[in-house]
């Protein structure tokens, strides 16, 4: 139970991050459960929903480590030995 003065719909997933790519598209990264793939909604410059991406949970995203180029996302992830890697997702 929350002390918030307003209701939060159960169907809305909290946002993990918001980011723009080089074409001005908005990428909305949803939080989701730790054992599920990461969901990213992509919106064009007019605000219309373009697509929904399903990405591996192990990939981390931030404005400094993620680049969106066309239909590709370049990001980083850290393996079980804490070694950083770069991954390209299409």
N, C-alpha and C positions, 0 to 999 in steps of 0.2 A: 504494500500500500504506500502511496506517495503523498507528500504534503503539497504537491504542485497545485496551483489554483486553476488548472485546466487539465482536461483529459488528454492522454496520449494514445492514439489508436494503436491497437495491438498489431495490425497488419503493416504498419510503417517500420521499416528497418532503419536503425540509426546510421548516419553517414560516417564513413571512415575518413573520406577525403573528397575534396572538390578540386578539379584541375582543368585547365584549358590546354588544348593542343595547338599546333602551329596554324591550323586552319580555323581556329576560333570555336571549335566544338567543345562543349562542356562534358567532362567525364565525371560521373558521380559514382564513387566507390562506396559500396555498402559494407557494413561491418560484418554481419552474419555470424554463425556459430564457428568456433575454431576448427571443427572437423569437416567443414563444408567448403566447396570452392568459393572463391571471391566473385561477387557479381558487380559488374560495372555497367551503368546505363550511360549511353552516349546520346547527346542532344546537339543538333546543328545550331547555326548562328541565329535562327529564327525561334529556337526553343522547341522545335519538333523533335520527338524521340526518333533516333536513327536506328539504333540497334542496342542489344544487350549482350555483353561479353561475359563469358564464364572463364575465369582465370584460376590457376593453381593457388591455393591458400599460402604456400610457402613464399610466394613472391611478395615483397614489400614495396609499397609505393609512397613516394613523397615528392614534393615539387623539385627537390634537388637530385633525386636519383631516378626519376622517370622521364622518358621522352616519348611523345606520341607523334608518330610520323605516318600520315595516311592511315592505312589499316594495320599498322604495326605499333606495338608498345615495347619499349626497351626499359627494363627495370632491373633491380638487384634482388638477390635473395642470399641468405646465409645458410650453409648446410649444417649438418649435425656436429661438425668440428669447429663451427663458428668461422668458416672461411667464406668470404663474400664472393659471389659470382654474378655475372651479368647474363640476363636472359632476354631473348627477343621473342615476343609473342605475336602471332598473326591471327 
